[in-house]
Protein backbone atom coordinates (compact mmCIF):
# COMPACT_ATOMS: atom_id res chain seq x y z
CA UNK A 1 0.00 0.00 0.00
CA UNK A 2 1.59 3.34 -1.04
CA UNK A 3 2.49 5.74 1.74
CA UNK A 4 0.64 9.07 1.89
CA UNK A 5 2.62 12.29 1.63
CA UNK A 6 2.17 15.11 4.15
CA UNK A 7 -0.48 16.90 2.07
CA UNK A 8 -2.61 13.78 1.70
CA UNK A 9 -2.33 13.06 5.42
CA UNK A 10 -3.47 16.59 6.25
CA UNK A 11 -6.58 16.47 4.06
CA UNK A 12 -7.60 13.23 5.72
CA UNK A 13 -6.95 14.45 9.26
CA UNK A 14 -9.17 15.79 12.01
CA UNK A 15 -7.12 19.00 11.95
CA UNK A 16 -8.29 19.62 8.38
CA UNK A 17 -11.88 19.14 9.56
CA UNK A 18 -11.32 21.77 12.23
CA UNK A 19 -9.96 24.32 9.77
CA UNK A 20 -12.83 23.58 7.36
CA UNK A 21 -15.35 24.27 10.13
CA UNK A 22 -13.56 27.50 11.02
CA UNK A 23 -13.90 28.55 7.37
CA UNK A 24 -17.61 27.73 7.52
CA UNK A 25 -17.89 29.85 10.67
CA UNK A 26 -16.16 32.68 8.79
CA UNK A 27 -18.78 32.54 6.04
CA UNK A 28 -21.55 32.56 8.65
CA UNK A 29 -19.94 35.65 10.15
CA UNK A 30 -19.91 37.26 6.69
CA UNK A 31 -23.59 36.38 6.26
CA UNK A 32 -24.42 38.02 9.58
CA UNK A 33 -22.61 41.19 8.49
CA UNK A 34 -24.17 41.27 5.01
CA UNK A 35 -27.56 40.54 6.54
CA UNK A 36 -27.11 43.54 8.82
CA UNK A 37 -26.12 45.74 5.90
CA UNK A 38 -29.12 44.48 3.95
CA UNK A 39 -31.35 45.60 6.81
CA UNK A 40 -29.59 48.95 7.23
CA UNK A 41 -29.82 49.75 3.51
CA UNK A 42 -33.51 48.80 3.41
CA UNK A 43 -32.76 46.10 0.84
CA UNK A 44 -34.28 43.05 2.49
CA UNK A 45 -37.68 43.32 0.76
CA UNK A 46 -36.34 43.87 -2.75
CA UNK A 47 -36.84 40.18 -3.69
CA UNK A 48 -40.48 39.35 -3.05
CA UNK A 49 -40.33 35.63 -3.82
CA UNK A 50 -38.54 32.69 -2.31
CA UNK A 51 -37.21 30.30 -4.92
CA UNK A 52 -34.54 28.08 -3.30
CA UNK A 53 -33.34 26.66 -6.64
CA UNK A 54 -34.28 29.07 -9.45
CA UNK A 55 -33.62 32.08 -7.24
CA UNK A 56 -29.90 31.30 -7.36
CA UNK A 57 -29.78 33.13 -10.69
CA UNK A 58 -30.36 36.90 -10.81
CA UNK A 59 -32.44 38.49 -13.59
CA UNK A 60 -30.64 37.81 -16.88
CA UNK A 61 -32.55 40.11 -19.24
CA UNK A 62 -34.24 43.49 -19.33
CA UNK A 63 -37.63 41.75 -19.21
CA UNK A 64 -36.62 39.78 -16.11
CA UNK A 65 -35.42 42.94 -14.38
CA UNK A 66 -38.65 44.70 -15.26
CA UNK A 67 -40.65 41.79 -13.82
CA UNK A 68 -38.70 41.78 -10.56
CA UNK A 69 -39.06 45.55 -10.25
CA UNK A 70 -42.79 45.38 -10.97
CA UNK A 71 -43.27 42.84 -8.17
CA UNK A 72 -41.39 45.09 -5.77
CA UNK A 73 -43.61 48.04 -6.71
CA UNK A 74 -46.63 46.15 -5.36
CA UNK A 75 -45.45 46.02 -1.74
CA UNK A 76 -45.94 48.71 0.95
CA UNK A 77 -42.25 49.61 1.20
CA UNK A 78 -42.25 50.90 -2.37
CA UNK A 79 -45.72 52.46 -2.21
CA UNK A 80 -45.05 54.33 1.04
CA UNK A 81 -41.29 54.91 1.22
CA UNK A 82 -39.76 54.42 -2.23
CA UNK A 83 -42.40 55.53 -4.70
CA UNK A 84 -40.70 56.92 -7.78
CA UNK A 85 -37.60 54.74 -7.40
CA UNK A 86 -35.86 54.08 -10.71
CA UNK A 87 -34.86 50.67 -12.02
CA UNK A 88 -31.19 51.48 -11.45
CA UNK A 89 -31.92 52.38 -7.82
CA UNK A 90 -33.87 49.15 -7.45
CA UNK A 91 -30.91 47.15 -8.74
CA UNK A 92 -28.74 48.50 -5.90
CA UNK A 93 -31.01 47.14 -3.16
CA UNK A 94 -31.72 43.98 -5.18
CA UNK A 95 -28.02 43.05 -5.30
CA UNK A 96 -27.68 43.40 -1.52
CA UNK A 97 -30.49 40.94 -0.89
CA UNK A 98 -29.47 38.60 -3.71
CA UNK A 99 -25.91 38.54 -2.42
CA UNK A 100 -27.13 37.61 1.06
CA UNK A 101 -29.25 34.77 -0.29
CA UNK A 102 -26.50 33.58 -2.65
CA UNK A 103 -24.04 33.40 0.24
CA UNK A 104 -26.52 31.22 2.09
CA UNK A 105 -26.71 28.82 -0.85
CA UNK A 106 -22.92 28.81 -1.16
CA UNK A 107 -22.66 28.02 2.55
CA UNK A 108 -24.82 24.93 2.08
CA UNK A 109 -22.49 23.58 -0.62
CA UNK A 110 -19.42 24.62 1.37
CA UNK A 111 -20.65 22.47 4.22
CA UNK A 112 -22.12 19.48 2.40
CA UNK A 113 -19.37 18.70 -0.15
CA UNK A 114 -16.40 18.69 2.27
CA UNK A 115 -18.48 16.78 4.81
CA UNK A 116 -18.99 13.98 2.29
CA UNK A 117 -15.24 13.93 1.60
CA UNK A 118 -14.17 13.94 5.26
CA UNK A 119 -16.75 11.29 6.13
CA UNK A 120 -15.62 9.06 3.26
CA UNK A 121 -11.94 9.14 4.30
CA UNK A 122 -12.68 8.64 7.99
CA UNK A 123 -11.63 12.10 9.22
CA UNK A 124 -15.17 12.46 10.57
CA UNK A 125 -16.10 9.34 12.52
CA UNK A 126 -19.38 7.59 11.78
CA UNK A 127 -20.58 8.37 15.30
CA UNK A 128 -20.13 12.09 14.50
CA UNK A 129 -22.20 12.04 11.31
CA UNK A 130 -25.59 12.73 12.98
CA UNK A 131 -24.27 15.88 14.67
CA UNK A 132 -22.81 17.17 11.41
CA UNK A 133 -26.02 16.45 9.53
CA UNK A 134 -27.97 18.27 12.23
CA UNK A 135 -25.82 21.35 11.58
CA UNK A 136 -26.64 21.08 7.88
CA UNK A 137 -30.38 20.86 8.65
CA UNK A 138 -30.13 23.89 10.95
CA UNK A 139 -28.47 25.80 8.13
CA UNK A 140 -31.34 24.93 5.80
CA UNK A 141 -33.84 25.92 8.48
CA UNK A 142 -32.13 29.29 8.65
CA UNK A 143 -33.14 29.85 5.03
CA UNK A 144 -36.78 29.16 5.92
CA UNK A 145 -36.58 31.54 8.88
CA UNK A 146 -35.11 34.19 6.58
CA UNK A 147 -38.04 33.93 4.19
CA UNK A 148 -40.50 33.93 7.13
CA UNK A 149 -38.86 37.19 8.20
CA UNK A 150 -39.04 38.74 4.72
CA UNK A 151 -42.70 37.72 4.35
CA UNK A 152 -43.57 39.87 7.38
CA UNK A 153 -42.80 43.00 5.34
CA UNK A 154 -44.60 42.22 2.08
CA UNK A 155 -48.25 42.92 2.86
CA UNK A 156 -48.74 45.58 5.54
CA UNK A 157 -45.40 46.69 6.96
CA UNK A 158 -42.72 48.73 5.21
CA UNK A 159 -39.98 46.72 6.93
CA UNK A 160 -39.61 43.28 8.42
CA UNK A 161 -40.88 42.45 11.90
CA UNK A 162 -38.30 43.17 14.58
CA UNK A 163 -39.34 39.93 16.29
CA UNK A 164 -38.63 37.83 13.21
CA UNK A 165 -35.40 39.74 12.62
CA UNK A 166 -34.26 38.80 16.13
CA UNK A 167 -35.22 35.15 15.57
CA UNK A 168 -33.31 35.11 12.26
CA UNK A 169 -30.20 36.57 13.86
CA UNK A 170 -30.56 34.36 16.92
CA UNK A 171 -30.68 31.19 14.81
CA UNK A 172 -27.59 32.30 12.87
CA UNK A 173 -25.72 32.92 16.12
CA UNK A 174 -26.67 29.50 17.50
CA UNK A 175 -25.28 27.94 14.33
CA UNK A 176 -22.10 30.01 14.61
CA UNK A 177 -21.55 29.00 18.24
CA UNK A 178 -22.17 25.31 17.52
CA UNK A 179 -19.77 25.20 14.57
CA UNK A 180 -17.05 27.08 16.44
CA UNK A 181 -17.31 24.71 19.40
CA UNK A 182 -17.12 21.62 17.19
CA UNK A 183 -14.21 23.11 15.23
CA UNK A 184 -12.30 23.61 18.48
CA UNK A 185 -12.96 20.00 19.45
CA UNK A 186 -11.26 18.90 16.24
CA UNK A 187 -8.37 21.32 16.60
CA UNK A 188 -7.71 21.06 20.34
CA UNK A 189 -8.03 17.94 22.47
CA UNK A 190 -10.23 18.07 25.54
CA UNK A 191 -8.69 16.77 28.75
CA UNK A 192 -10.35 13.97 30.65
CA UNK A 193 -10.57 16.19 33.72
CA UNK A 194 -13.10 18.84 32.76
CA UNK A 195 -12.56 22.36 34.01
CA UNK A 196 -15.27 24.67 35.35
CA UNK A 197 -16.54 26.61 32.33
CA UNK A 198 -19.70 28.02 33.92
CA UNK A 199 -18.57 31.63 33.82
CA UNK A 200 -17.67 31.14 30.17
CA UNK A 201 -21.13 29.80 29.39
CA UNK A 202 -22.76 32.71 31.23
CA UNK A 203 -20.72 35.21 29.25
CA UNK A 204 -21.72 33.54 25.97
CA UNK A 205 -25.37 33.87 27.02
CA UNK A 206 -24.96 37.54 27.95
CA UNK A 207 -23.37 38.45 24.61
CA UNK A 208 -26.02 36.42 22.77
CA UNK A 209 -28.89 38.23 24.51
CA UNK A 210 -27.21 41.58 23.96
CA UNK A 211 -26.97 40.88 20.23
CA UNK A 212 -30.68 40.01 20.15
CA UNK A 213 -31.43 43.32 21.89
CA UNK A 214 -29.37 44.95 19.15
CA UNK A 215 -31.54 43.22 16.55
CA UNK A 216 -34.63 44.80 18.13
CA UNK A 217 -32.90 48.21 17.97
CA UNK A 218 -32.09 47.66 14.29
CA UNK A 219 -35.57 46.36 13.49
CA UNK A 220 -37.22 49.44 14.99
CA UNK A 221 -34.55 51.92 13.80
CA UNK A 222 -34.28 52.80 17.47
CA UNK A 223 -30.68 53.91 17.01
CA UNK A 224 -31.89 57.03 15.21
CA UNK A 225 -33.30 58.59 18.39
CA UNK A 226 -31.79 59.60 21.74
CA UNK A 227 -28.40 60.17 20.17
CA UNK A 228 -26.68 61.33 23.36
CA UNK A 229 -24.59 59.44 25.89
CA UNK A 230 -24.49 58.59 28.77
CA UNK A 231 -27.85 60.33 29.19
CA UNK A 232 -30.86 59.96 26.93
CA UNK A 233 -31.51 63.52 25.75
CA UNK A 234 -30.80 64.77 29.26
CA UNK A 235 -32.65 62.04 31.16
CA UNK A 236 -31.84 58.67 32.62
CA UNK A 237 -34.84 57.01 30.99
CA UNK A 238 -36.45 57.71 27.62
CA UNK A 239 -39.71 59.64 27.48
CA UNK A 240 -42.78 57.51 28.19
CA UNK A 241 -40.91 54.25 28.73
CA UNK A 242 -44.16 52.40 29.48
CA UNK A 243 -46.54 54.33 27.27
CA UNK A 244 -47.79 51.28 25.37
CA UNK A 245 -50.33 48.78 26.64
CA UNK A 246 -49.96 46.12 27.85
CA UNK A 247 -46.90 47.30 29.78
CA UNK A 248 -44.66 44.41 28.80
CA UNK A 249 -44.94 45.19 25.09
CA UNK A 250 -42.80 48.28 25.69
CA UNK A 251 -39.70 46.09 26.07
CA UNK A 252 -40.11 45.03 22.44
CA UNK A 253 -41.94 47.86 20.65
CA UNK A 254 -41.23 51.12 22.52
CA UNK A 255 -38.33 52.59 20.55
CA UNK A 256 -36.85 54.49 23.49
CA UNK A 257 -37.08 51.62 25.96
CA UNK A 258 -35.65 49.14 23.43
CA UNK A 259 -32.60 51.39 23.04
CA UNK A 260 -32.36 51.81 26.82
CA UNK A 261 -32.38 48.03 27.29
CA UNK A 262 -29.58 47.66 24.74
CA UNK A 263 -27.54 50.24 26.66
CA UNK A 264 -28.09 48.42 29.96
CA UNK A 265 -27.18 45.14 28.28
CA UNK A 266 -23.91 46.70 27.16
CA UNK A 267 -23.07 47.73 30.72
CA UNK A 268 -23.80 44.21 31.99
CA UNK A 269 -21.61 42.64 29.31
CA UNK A 270 -18.84 45.13 30.16
CA UNK A 271 -18.99 44.20 33.84
CA UNK A 272 -18.94 40.50 33.01
CA UNK A 273 -15.97 41.03 30.68
CA UNK A 274 -14.02 42.68 33.51
CA UNK A 275 -14.76 39.65 35.70
CA UNK A 276 -13.69 37.26 32.94
CA UNK A 277 -10.45 39.20 32.50
CA UNK A 278 -9.63 39.40 36.20
CA UNK A 279 -10.10 35.65 36.57
CA UNK A 280 -8.50 34.87 33.22
CA UNK A 281 -5.16 36.61 33.81
CA UNK A 282 -4.52 34.14 36.61
CA UNK A 283 -4.68 31.26 34.14
CA UNK A 284 -2.17 30.05 31.59
CA UNK A 285 -2.01 29.44 27.86
CA UNK A 286 -5.01 29.85 25.60
CA UNK A 287 -7.41 30.39 28.50
CA UNK A 288 -5.47 33.51 29.48
CA UNK A 289 -5.14 34.67 25.86
CA UNK A 290 -8.87 34.28 25.18
CA UNK A 291 -9.71 36.24 28.36
CA UNK A 292 -7.52 39.09 27.11
CA UNK A 293 -9.24 38.91 23.70
CA UNK A 294 -12.62 39.25 25.41
CA UNK A 295 -11.46 42.34 27.32
CA UNK A 296 -10.05 44.04 24.20
CA UNK A 297 -13.06 43.26 22.02
CA UNK A 298 -15.52 44.38 24.71
CA UNK A 299 -13.74 47.71 25.16
CA UNK A 300 -13.65 48.28 21.40
CA UNK A 301 -17.30 47.28 21.06
CA UNK A 302 -18.39 49.76 23.72
CA UNK A 303 -16.42 52.50 21.97
CA UNK A 304 -18.04 51.60 18.64
CA UNK A 305 -21.51 51.51 20.19
CA UNK A 306 -21.13 54.99 21.65
CA UNK A 307 -19.74 56.40 18.39
CA UNK A 308 -22.51 54.77 16.37
CA UNK A 309 -25.13 56.28 18.67
CA UNK A 310 -23.65 59.77 18.76
CA UNK A 311 -23.20 59.87 14.97
CA UNK A 312 -26.79 58.64 14.38
CA UNK A 313 -25.97 55.16 13.14
CA UNK A 314 -23.86 55.69 9.99
CA UNK A 315 -23.79 52.60 7.80
CA UNK A 316 -20.07 51.87 8.16
CA UNK A 317 -20.01 52.13 11.95
CA UNK A 318 -23.23 50.13 12.32
CA UNK A 319 -21.76 47.32 10.23
CA UNK A 320 -18.47 47.36 12.16
CA UNK A 321 -20.41 47.33 15.42
CA UNK A 322 -22.10 44.10 14.33
CA UNK A 323 -18.82 42.56 13.15
CA UNK A 324 -17.15 43.16 16.50
CA UNK A 325 -20.21 41.80 18.34
CA UNK A 326 -19.92 38.54 16.41
CA UNK A 327 -16.16 38.47 17.04
CA UNK A 328 -16.80 38.95 20.77
CA UNK A 329 -19.27 36.06 20.75
CA UNK A 330 -16.65 33.92 19.00
CA UNK A 331 -14.02 34.87 21.60
CA UNK A 332 -16.49 33.97 24.33
CA UNK A 333 -16.93 30.50 22.81
CA UNK A 334 -13.15 30.09 22.61
CA UNK A 335 -12.71 31.10 26.25
CA UNK A 336 -15.45 28.76 27.48
CA UNK A 337 -13.86 25.91 25.54
CA UNK A 338 -10.44 26.61 27.05
CA UNK A 339 -11.92 26.75 30.55
CA UNK A 340 -13.51 23.37 29.94
CA UNK A 341 -10.12 21.94 28.90
CA UNK A 342 -8.48 22.96 32.18
CA UNK A 343 -7.93 20.10 34.61
N, C-alpha and C positions, 0 to 999 in steps of 0.2 A: 504493500500500500504506500503510495507516494507521500512524502512528508509535506505538510503545509508550510508555506513561508509566513513571515510575520504578518503581512497584510491579510492573508486568508484567515489566520488565527484571530486577528482582531475582529473581522467582520462576522465571525461566528462566536464571539465572546459576549459575556454578560455586560462587559464594559461598553461595547458598541451599542447594546440595547439601551443602556443608561444615557449615552450621548444622543441617541435617536429620540428618546423621550424628552430630553432637555430641548432639543430642536422643536419638537411638537409644542412644548410649553412656550417656546419663543413665538411660535406662530399664533398660539392662543393669545399671548400678550399683545401681539400686533393687531389681532382681531378686536380685542377690547379697546385698544386705542382708536382704531379706525371706526369702530362702532360709536365711540364717544364723539369723534369728529363728525360722523354722519348725523348724530343728534344735534350737535352744536350748529351745523350748517343748515339744519332743517331739511336734510336730504332723505330721511328715512322713509318718506311716503311717496317718493318719486316713482317707484315700481309698485304698481297696484295689484299685481298678480303674483302668485307663488307657483312657479313651475320648477320643481327640483331638477329635472333633466334638461328640458328645452330652454329653461331660463339661464343655463350656463353660457349661452351665446347672446351677446348684445344685439340690438337692432343692426341689420346689415344693409339696409337700403333706406332711401328717403321715405318710402311708403311705410316701412316698419317704424322709423322714428316718428313719423306723423301719427301713427296708430298709438304708440306708447304715450306721446304727448297728449293726444286726445283723451285717453283714459285718465291721465293725471288731471286734466281740466274738469273732470266730473266730480272730484272730491272736494270737501270743504276747505282744505288748506289752500288750494288754488283759488277757489271762488271768493274766499274771505281775505286771504293774506297775499296771494301772488297773482291776482288777476292782472292780465296784461303781460305776463311773462313771455319772453320770446323763446323760440325753439332752442337757440344757442344757450340761453340761460338755463333752460330745462336740462340740457345735456350735462351741464356742470353738476347739478344735484343728482342726476341719474347715475353718473359715473361713480360718485361717492357710494351710493347704495349698491350698485352693481359690483363694485370692487369688494365691498364688505361681504356680499353673498358669494362671490367667486372665491374669496379666501377661505370661506367656510367649506366650500366644495373641495378646494385644494387640500385643506386640512384632513378631510375624510380619506382622500387617496394617500396622503402623506402618512397617515396612521395605518391604513389597511395593508398596503403593499409591503412595507418593511415588516409588519407583524407576520405576514405569511412567510416571508423569508426567514426571519429569526426563529419562528416556530418550526419551520421545516428542517433547520440545521441544528436544532436543539438548544439554541441560546436562550430561548424562552421555554421553560419546562411545561410539560403537558398540564401539570397541576395549576399553572399560572395562566393558562389560556382563558378560563372563564372570567377572571378579573380584567384581562385585557379586552375581551369582547364586550364586557360591561362598559368599559370606557368608550368604546366605539359606539355603542348604543346611546350612551349619554350625549356623545357629540352629535349624533343624528337627532336626538330629542331637542337639543339646543336649536337646531334649525326650525323645528316645529314651534318652539317657544318664540323664536324670532318672528315668525309669520303671525302668530297669535298676537304679539305685541303690535306689529304693523297694522293688523286688521282693526285694532282699536281706534285708529285714526283715519279710517277711510269713509265713515258714514256720517258722523256727527262732529267729532273733534277735529281741530286743526293740527293736532300733534298727537303722539301716542300717549297712552295712559302711563302716568308715572309709576303706578303699581306694576304694570306689566314690564315696564323698563327695568324696574328694580329686580323683578323675577328673572328677566333675561340676563342681566348682569350677574345676579347671584348664582345662576346655574353655570355661567362661564367661569366664575371664580372657583366654584366647587370642582369643576373639571380641571382647572389650573392647579389647584392645591393637590388633588389626587395624583395627577401626572407627575408633579414635582416630587412628591413623596415616594412614589414608585421608582422614579428615576434615581433618587438618592439610594434606595435599597439596592439597586443594581450597581451603583458606583461605589458605595461605601458599605462595608459589612456592618451588621448590627451585632453588638456583643451579646453574649448569653445573659449577662447580668444587666437588666434594663435600668436605665437611670430614671429619675423623676422629671418628666417633661410637662408636668401640669401647668406650670407658669407659661411654658411655650404654647400650649394648646389654648390657654386663656387669651394670650396676646393675639394669636391667629384669629380667634373669635371676635376680639375687639376691633381689629383692623377690618375684618369682613363686614361687621355691622356698620362701621363707619363708612365703608365704601357704598353700602346700600343706602345709607342716609344721603350720601353724595348723589346717588342716582335719583333720589326724590328731589333733591335741589335742582339737578339738571332737568328732570322731567317737568318741573313747574317753572323753570327759568327763575328760580328764587335767588340766584346769585346776582341778579340785576337790580336788586333792591337792598337797602341798608348797607351801603358800600362804605362803611366806616368801621374802624377797629381800634381798641377792643370794645367800644360801645356800639350800640345799634341806633345810629342817628341821635346820639345823646342819651339814650336810655340803656338800661340793663336788658330789658325785654323788648320785643317788638310791640308795636301798637296792636291792641286787640288780640292777644295771643290765643284767647279762647272764644273768639267771636262767632265761630261756626257751631252748629248743633247737629248731632250730639257732640259733647265736648271732646270726645276722644278722636273725632275725625280731624281735629286741628293738627294733630301730630303728623298727618299725612297730606292734608290739603291746604292748610293755612301757610301761605308762602313765608311769612315772617317767622312763624314758629318752626317750620321745617329748616330754615337756615339757622335758627338759634340752636336747634338740636344737633345740627352738623358741627356747629362751633363747639358745643359742649362735648360732643364725641371726640373732637380733635384734642381737647384738653385731657380727656380721659386716656386716650391713646398715648399722648405725650407723657403723662405721669407713669403709665405702665412701661413705656420705653425706658424711662429713667431707672425704674426698678429692674428691668431686664439687664440694663447696662451695669448697674451697680453689683448685681449678682454675677453677671457674666464675666467681668474683669477678674474675678477670683478663680475662673476656670482656666483650662489650657486648650491649646489647639484650635480646632474649627469651632468649638462651642464659644470660645472667647472672641474669635474673629467675627462670627455671625452676630454676637451681641453688639459688637462695635458697629457692624453694618446697620443694624436696627437703629442704633442711636443716631448715626449720621443721616440715614434716610428719613427718619422721623423729623429731625431738625430741618432738613431741607424741605420736607413736605409741608411743614408748618409755615415756613417762609414763603413757599409758593402759594399756599392757600390764602395767606394774608395779602400778598401782591395781587393775586387773581381777584380777590374781593375788592380791594381798593381801586383797581384799574377797571372795574366793571366787566369782569370775565372776558378778556380778549381771547380769541381762539387759540393762539399759540400757548399762552399760559394755562388755559383750561386743559388743553391736551397734555401738556407736560405734567400738570397736577395729577392727571389720571395715570400717566405712565409711572410716576414715582409711587403712587398709591399701590399699583400692582407690583412694583419692585419691592416695596415694603412688605407686602403680603408674602412674596416669595422668600424674602429674607427671614420672615417669621417662621415659615415652614422649615427652612434650613436650620434655624436655631432650635426649633422643637425636635427635629430629627437628631441633631447633635446631642441634645440633652438626653434623649432616649438612649443613645449609644453609650453614655457614660456609665461605668460600673460603680 
